[in-house]
Amino acid sequence: MKRWGVSAGFLLIVAGCSSSGGSATNDGEEQIELTFSTWGNENHIAVYEELLEAYYVDHPNVNVTIQTTPFPDYQQNMTVLAAGQELPDIGWAAERMVPQFIENNILADIGVLRQDESFNFDDILPGTITQYEVDDALYGVPFSSPPHIIYYNKTLFEEKGLDTPQELESRGDWTWEAFEEAAAVIAEDEGVYGANFFRAWETWENLLAHTRAEGGDLFNEETTEFTWNSDAGISTLAMLDRMMFEDRSHPRAGDQVAFEAGNVGMFFDVYSYVSTARGIDAFEWDIAPVPLGSAGRSPILGQAGYVMFEGTEHPEEALDLIRYFASETGMEATSTYFAPPRASVLESDAFIEQPGNPPRESMESTILSLSEEARVLPIHPEWQNIDNHILQGFDRLFGQTAEPADILEQMEASINPLVQE
């Protein structure tokens, strides 16, 4: 019999939060009720349901309710739940959420996992841990660390007689210039776009791969100065402006496009999109790393981790559940959809050769190699406000009401006071 519960929708309306107490089982052992918060879809939840079925065999007194909230609402909902002392026991946290959660003191230290030999903490890729560390404390462990990559319509490339991104990559010729040229050729057909940087119009972060490849970045190393207003940043926004309004190789804001519909040549996203791509049968597709620039290649690393929230009534059991989900067994299961930050799983045949995956050569050049080169998106406790100012700048670019240099200058004037406080 299944012993899990799923609460879909906003967290504010679900039952079973960490403020609830336990009851006794038939043999007198305390029944532990835990809540696990995610923004996952049905496929993700199904993986956790299967993991929990196995977990309950050795933990018959534990019951876990899975709560789901849409990603755009997740951070704000956690803030509201914290104010009402109704936080879940454990949950997901994206890289942009972690600084605010730590600053608001709603995350518990789980550093004991470092000394747990059975957990094999050293198996976790070092670069995926830093955002959870403050002094000696550890406020989370990652379960998904995918580099932002390019999905491309191989059929469109072949129909146009173009070398594919993987073919260019194998020769060292996969550059941003080659990317833009290929996008323009593909877009010669009516109703077809050469490339799309945006999963949604709010997801501008993929553009930082171009800026970093030209030697720039969003912030300085200390995250105390907005540095996108630079030659590298201007060249990035100028490229997007050119592709949108001159070559018309990139969708304009409001255009309805989808890679899986076959009308986009190249699409930027993280590895988890592969769960959608595996269902494509109308055309051939593959993946490739982000292109090279004058300063090399520096892809963005996506990040999501498990955290334990302060105030849980069952800290030992909550920590044990994180230990299980983040173990090699747990990550082998979730690697169906997420790029695992455990080296043992990332490099395994089970991960690389999953049914429906791209060829091994593409997985190795795009996921395994880039996981070592990639850097996590710069993050800051004021991220929500920073993001709003950046989105306002993109609204001006999309509406053609300002030039890239002016847009970045306005972003700098609005954002520097936030990061210099």
N, C-alpha and C positions, 0 to 999 in steps of 0.2 A: 504494500500500500504506500502511495506517495505521502510524504509527511512535510512537504514544503507548502508555502503559500506565496502567491504573487499578488502584489497590489500595484495596479497600473494607474498612471496619471500623476497628478501632483502629490508630493509627499505629505502635504498638509492634510489630506483627506484619508490617509491610510491608517490602519490600526497596527498595533504591535511595536510601538516605539520603545526606546531603551528605558523609558521611565516605568514600563510595566514590570511587574514582579513575576517570579516563577511560582509554579505549583508543584505538587508531589506526584510522582508516577505511581503505578500500582504497587511496585516493590518498595516504595518509600523514598526513592531517590528523587532529588529536586528536579523538576522539569524546567529546563533552561530555554527561554524564548529569546532569540536573537533576530535583529533586523539588519538587512544588507541592502544598501542603497546603490542604484546604478542608473545610467541613462541608456542602458542596452536595449536592443531590439529583441524580437521573439527568438531569433536564432541564438543570440548570445544567452538569453535566459535559459533556453533549452540545454545548453552546455552546462550551466551551473546547476540546473535541476539534476542532471545525470551525475555530476560530481557530488552533490549532496546526498543522493541515494547511497553512494558508496561510503560517504562520511558517516551517515547514520548507523551503519552496521556496527561501528566501534563506538558510536556516541548516541545510544538509543534515547538518552534523556535530553537531547538537544533538538530544537525545532527552529528552522530559519525561515523568516518571511522575507521575500525579495521585493523591494520597492523600486519602481521605475519612474523617472521623471525626464521629460524632454531635455536634451542638453542645454538649450538656450536658457532654461529656467533653473537649472540645477544649482548653480552657485548661490543665486538669490534665495532659493528655497532652503538651503542649508543655513544661511544666515538667519532666516525667519525661524526655523526650527531651533536654532541655538538660542535665540532670544526667549523662546517658550520652553526651553529645557526639554525638548522633545527630539533631540538628535537620534539618528539610528545608531546601532552599535558599531558597525563597520560600513565602509562604502568605497566607491570609486572617487578619485580626485584627479582632475586633469592638471597639467603643469601650470596653467594660468591661475588655477584656484588655490594652489598650495600656499603661496606667500600670504594671501589674505587669511586663509584658515589658520596659519601659524600665528600671525599677528593678532588674530582675535582669540587665540588660546582655546581653540575648539578641537585640536588634535592631541592625542595621547602619544607619549614616547614609546616606541616599540623597539628600542635599541637592543633589547635582550636577544633579538634574533641574530645579532652579529656573533654572539658566543654560542649559539645553538649548532652543534656539530651536525645534527641530523638535517638541519635546514640548508647547510652548505651555502652560506652567504657569499663566499668568494666566487661562486658560479655566476652571480649577477654581474653584468657588465658595469664596470666602475662609473662610466659617464652617465649612467641612467639613475644614479643614486643621489647625486650632489644636491638637487633641489629639495630633497627631503631632509637634509642634514643641517642642523644648527648647533654649532659647537659640538658637544658629545651626544646630542640627542638625535634620534632618527624618527621622523614623523610619517614614514610611509615606505612601501616597497613597490617598485613598478611591476606591472604585469603586461604592459604593451608599450613598446618603444620603437615604433615604425618610422623609418625615414620617409619624408615626403618624396614621392616618386612620380613618374609619368606612365600612365596607361596610354597605349597608342593603338589606333586602328590599323593593323598590318595590311588589311585588304585595301584601304584607301592609299597607303603608301605604294603598294604594288601596282595599283591601277594607274597611278601617276608616274610610274617608273622611277620613283625615288628610293634611295637607300634608306633603310629603316634606321631608327635611332640605335638599335642594337648593332647593326652593321657599322654605323659610323663610330659607335663607342669602341668596337673591337679594333678600329684603326686609330683611335685617339682623335677623331674628327668630330665628335659629338659636342659642338660648341653652341653658345647662345646665338651666334650668327646663323649656324646651320639650322637651329630650331626655328628661328624667325623666317628664314627662307623657305623651309619646308611647309610651315603654316600658311604662307602666302600662296604657294602652289596648290595646296589642298583646297584652299578657300576659293579657287577659281570656279568651282561648280556652285550653282545656285543652291542656297539653303544649307551649305556645308561650311563649317568653320574649321580653321586649321588647328586651333588650340583653345583651351579654356583653363584659366588659372583658378577659377572659383567654384568650389563645391556648392556654396551659397554665396550670395553677394557680400556677406559679412566676413568671409574667410579669405582675407587679403594676405595672410602670412606666407603663402607659397611664393610670393614675389620676392621675399627676402633671400631666396636661393640665388637669384640674379644679383642682388646687391652685394651679397657676401662673395660671390664669384668675381666681383669687380673690386673687392677690397674694402667694402663698407659694411655697416651693420646698423641695426635699429638704435642701440645704445652703446655707450662706452662700456668697458669691462666691468666697471663698478655699478653700472645701471644708475648713474647719477647725472647723465647727460644724454639727451636725445640727439643722435648723430645721423639720422637718416637724411637730414638736410645736408647732403654732400654731393660731390660729383657722381659717386656711385648710385646714391639714392635717386638723383635727378634722372640718370640714365635709365633706371628701372621704370620710373613712372612715364618717361618719354617713350620707352619701348611699348608699354601697355597702351598709351595714347595712340601711338602709331599703328599698332595692330588693330585697335578698335575702330579708328576713324579714317585712316589712310588706306591700309591694306584691307581693312574689313575682314581680317582673318580671325578675329576674336569676337565673341558675342558682346553686344552692348547690354547695359543694365536693363533688365526686363525681358530680354530674349529668353524663350523657353527652349533649352537644349539639354541633352543628356547623352553622355558617352555611349550608354548602352543602346540608345536609339540609332546609333550609326552615323550621326551627323556632326561629329567632332573628331578631328584627327588625333589630337593629343589632349590628355586630361590629367591635371595634377591632383593627387589625393594620397592618402596613406594606404598601407597594406590592407587594412580591414575592408576597403572597397572591393577586394578580391572576392568577397562573398557574393557581391552582385555580379561582378565580371564573369564568374564561373558559369552563370546562367545564360551568357550571351552565345547564341548559335547562328546569328545572322551574318556574322563576319568573324575573321580571325583577329585576335588581339594579342598583345604582349606588353611587357613592362620594360622600362629603361630608367637609368639614373637621371637626375637633373643634369643639364649640360655644364660644360666647362666654360670658365671665363678667364680674364687676364690674370686673376689671382688664384686660379685653380677651381676647386669645387668644394662647396660647403652646404650640403643640404640641411633642411630643417628636420629636427627629430621630434616627432610627436611623442606624447608622454601621457600615460594614465597609470595610476597606482592604487593600491589598497591602503586605506588609512583606518585607524581606530579613533572614534570620536570620544572626547572627554565626556564623562558623566555616565558611561555605560555601567549598568549594575553588575555586569558579568565580564570584567576585564580579562580574566584568565581564559574563559571560553571564547571571547571575541578574538583574543590574540591567537588562540589555537586555530580558529577558523581562517584567519589571515595566513598563518603558517601553512595550512593545508592548501588554500587556494594558490599561494605563491610558491609552493613546492614544485619540484620537477614534474610530479604527477599532475598537479593542477595546471601548470603552464603547458604541458603536452596537450591537455584537453582544450584549453582556450586558444592554443596556437592555430586552431582551425580558422580563426578570424583575426587574431592579433599577433603581431611580430613579437616573439618572446624575448625578454632581456636576459634570460639565462643562456649562457654560451652552450651548455650541453643540449638544450632544446633547439636553439637557433641553428646550430650546425648539424642537426640530425636529419637523416633521410626521411623520418616520419613527418617533419615539418616541411622540408624542401619539396618532397614528392607527393604531397597531398593531391587527391584526385581533383582535376580541374585547374591545378596551378600552372603558371607559365613554365617553360622549359628550365631545367636545372641551371643552364648557363645564365639565363636571365635572372633567376633567383639569386645566384651567387654574385653577379656583378651589381645587382640593383639593391638587394636586401642585405646580404651578408657583408659585402664590402662597404656599403654606405652606412651601415650601422656603426662602423668604426670611425668614419669620417664626419658623421653628422653631429650637429650641436642642437641642444634643446632651444626652443624659442625663448628669447629673453623675457623674463617675468619680473613682476613688481607688485607689491601690495595694492597699488593704485591701478591695477591693470584694467579694471572695468572703465574707469574714467579715461585712461590712456586710449583704450580701444575706441571709445566713443569719439574722441577727437580725431583719430585716424580715419574712422568711417566718415566723419564729416568732410574730411579732405577728399576722400574718394568720391563722395557725392558731387563735389565740385569738378573732379576730373570726369566723371561719368556725364555730367551735365555740360561739359566744355565751358565752364564759367571761369576757369583759371588755368594758368600754365603750371606744369609740374614744379618748377622752381618756386613759384608763389605758394603753391599748395604746401610744399614741405616747409617753407618758411613759416607759414601760419601754424602748421603742426608743431614746429619747434617752439614757437612762442606760447602755445597752449600747454604743451606737455612738460617743458623744462621746469616750470614752477611745481609740478606734481612730483617729479623725481628728485628735485633738489631740496625738498622740505626736510 
